[in-house]
Every structure is written in structure tokens, then in C-alpha cells.
Amino acid sequence: MKYSFEDLEVWKKSREIRNVIFKMVKLFPKIESQRLSDKMIRSSRAIGDMIAQGFGKVKSKENIKLCQQSRGEAMELLNHLITAHDCNYIEEFTFNKNREEITSCIGMINGYVKYLRESAPDQTNNIDEAQLVREINRSSLEAAESRKVAG
């Protein structure tokens, strides 16, 4: 069986966030369609885009760089979410739920980066694909859980 970025839990989380954001911004005032809505859609899409692109890279350093950019996009999305809340476009419950999901995704990205940094540069190229995906998912989920406990 061939594995891809679609098997990564961190990518699956980014996909969930992207889909929620897409539905959320449809409820924003029309004046925001080319402003805040567009920015939120772009940053939510970029999170998963960069995870997918990084997974396809041969070198861990390139993957790490793209994961760091993905984390930056998640932070940007969180900032836009705060703006939407400040403008009263979303209720407190919606804000808190989505903030928690984005924060969890950031933790998972951190876990993925940690895994990439700790593995030898060539190790990820010689490892069985199924084992690689399992190890990345384990590391991502552990980082997200430790972030919940600490936060």
C-alpha cells in the first residue's frame, strides 16, 4: 500500500479546520468577502497545502521548513479568528471551539517537526512507509496532547 500526506493525522486535522472555516466565513457580512473571509480561507488552505508539499520532499530540512510555514499560517488563521470574534461575526462558543482546534493543529505540527528533527536526515528515506506514517502520527498526537495538558 502506498502512503501519502493524506494518512497524516496532522493533515487530516488541517483539512477539518479548512472545511469548518469555509462554512464559517459564508455567514460573515458580504463586505468581508474580499477581506477577512478571503484571508481566513487562504490561511486555512495553506496549512494543509504546506504539510502535503513537505511530505513530498526528499530532504527532512525542506519538510521542516514547510511545516514551520504551515505553523505560521495556523497562527495567522488564529489571528483572523480573533478578529472575527472581535467584530462579533462569531459567537464565544464558536470562537473557543475553533481556537482549540487550531491550537491542537499547531501542537501536531510541532510534533511532526520534532519527529523530523530527531530522525536522522536519511532515516526517513529508508524507512518503511507504513512505519513512517505511524511514527509521524504518534509524534504529532503526543505533541497535541501535551499541549492540551500544559495549556
N, C-alpha and C positions, 0 to 999 in steps of 0.2 A: 504494500500500500504506500502510495506517495503522500507525504505530508506537506502542508503548506502553512502560510500565515493564518489561514482560517482555523487551524487547530489550536492556535494560541489563545489561552483564556484572556489575556490582556487585549488581544484584538477583538475577541467576542464582546468584552466589556465596552470597548470603544464603539463598537457597532450599536450596542444597546443605547449608549449615550447619544450617538448621532441620530438614531431614529426618534428618541424622545425629544431632542432639541428641534428636529424638523417639524414635529407635530406641535410643539410648544409655540414656536415663532409664528405659526399660522394664526394664532389668537392675538398677536400683537397688533397695535394700531397700524393702519395702512402706511402712515408716514414713516414707519420704521422699516418698511420692506427693503429699502436700499441702504439702510443704515445698520441698526443693531441686529435685525433679523439676518441680514446677509453676513455680517461678521460672525454671528453665532453659528450659522450653517457652515461657513468656511472653516472656522477653527475646529468645529466638531468633526468635520470630514478629514481634516489634516491629521488628527490624532491617529486614526486607523491607517490613513494613507502612508504615513511615515513608518509605522510599525511594519506594514506589509512590504514597503520598499526596503527597509533594513533587513528583514528576514531573507530577502533575495540576494543580499550582498554576501560575497565570499569572505571578506575580512571582518572580524569582530569589531575593529575600530570604526569601520564605516557604519555598522549596525548600531553601535553605541551612540555615534553622533546623531543618527536619525532618531533613535529613541529619546535622546536629550531634546531634540527639536520637537518631538511628539509631546514630551512632558511640557515644554514651553507652550505649545498650542493648548494643552489641557489647562494650564494656568491662565492663558488668555481667555479661554472659554469660561473659566470660573469668574474672572473679572467681568465678562459680559453678563453672566448670570446675576452677579451682584448689581450691575447697572439696571438690568431688567427688574430686579426686586426693588431697587431704589426708585424707579419710575412707576412702581405699582402695576407693572404688567403681569407679574406673577404673585401668587399668594405665598405666605410664610411656609406652609407645608410643602408646596411645590419647590420653593427655593431650597429648603433644608434637605429634601429628598435628593434633589439633583446635585446639590453641593456634596452630599455624602457619596454619591455615585462617582462624581468627578474626582474627589479626593481618593476614593478607592482605586480608581483607574491610575491615578498618579502613583500610588503605592505599588501597584502591579508593574508599572513601567520601571519604577526604581528597582524592583526585584529582578526584572528582566535584565536591566543594566548591570546589576550586581552579579548575576549569573554570568553574563558575558565577560565582565572584568575578571572574575575568578577563574574562568576556564582558560586553559592555555590557548593562545591565538589559533593554533592549528587543530586543537582538540575538537572544536565544533565542526570542523570539516571532515573528520574521520569517524565521528560517532554515528551510530545507527539513528536514522531519522526519528523513529518512534521514541527512542530513549531521549533524544534531544528535546523533542516537544514535551515529553513528560517532565524532564528536569526544568525546563523553562517555566512550564505551568506551575510546578511545585514552588519554585523560587518566587514567581510573581504572586501567587496566592498567599504564601507565607509573609511576604512584604506587606501586602494589603491588610492581612490580619493583624500584624504587629503594629501597623499604623492606626488601626481601629482601637487597639488596646491602649496605645500611647496617647491617642487623641481623645 
